[in-house]
């Protein structure tokens, strides 16, 4: 079982790590931790200038996954066109839910956060925390759209913006 799991990800694959978004596996190396030899995925997040080491045996347990399929990306972009669903709960409670959705690493959940927090120019101003959550979700969504479509982040950002502005029209 563990052999099959190890081959799921290979060096140079793009992967999604729930708490950090899209990264690239640089290598798979053995490291000694507390006297145990562990095989680790070395994942690089260029935009954040960060390198993460994840034990290969725990990767799927942690929630690390391959990039979404192009169909799922299209569904996520379709989600952005929907009407924002804002619950009438207190902001602190909603913020907590949005944070959980962003850190789940699930593309559809992230798209829902972007949809719900997106503001058009004619709408009221966002609070600082609302803006932070929106930008975090938008960044995760854009990076995965870019990686799946094989385009640069600027083009992916434009694609997402086009969907969001088309919704407003």
C-alpha positions, 0 to 999 in steps of 0.5 A, a space after each residue: 500500500 505504501 509503495 503505491 502511495 509513494 508513486 502518486 507524486 513525482 519530482 517536478 509535479 505541481 501539487 496543492 498543499 492545503 495551507 499554502 496552495 500550489 507548489 512544485 515538488 523539487 525532489 524526494 529525499 531521505 532525512 533522519 528525524 529523531 533517529 528515524 529515516 523518513 522519505 520526504 517530498 521537498 516542495 517549493 512555493 516560489 511565490 512565497 519563497 518557501 520550501 516545505 518538507 512533507 513525509 511521503 507516508 503522510 502526504 495524502 493524510 495531510 491533504 496534499 493533492 494533485 492539481 485539479 482537472 481542467 473540468 473542475 477548474 471550469 466548474 470553479 470558474 462557473 461557481 464565481 458566476 453565481 450569486 454571493 451567498 452571505 449568511 447573516 451570522 456574525 462576521 467573526 463566525 463567517 470569517 472563521 468559516 471562510 478561513 477553513 474553506 481557504 485552508 481546506 485546499 478544495 478548489 470549489 470551496 475557495 471559489 465559493 469564498 471568492 464569489 461571496 467576498 467579491 465586491 463590485 465598485 458600486 458596493 460598500 467598502 470591504 473591511 480589512 479582514 474581509 479584504 485579506 480573506 478575499 485576496 488569500 482566496 483569490 491568490 489560491 484560486 488564481 495560482 491553481 488556474 494558472 498551473 492547470 492551464 499552463 499559463 502565467 499568473 497574470 493571464 490566470 488573474 485576468 481570466 478570473 477577473 473576466 468571470 467576476 466582472 461578467 457576473 456583475 454586468 
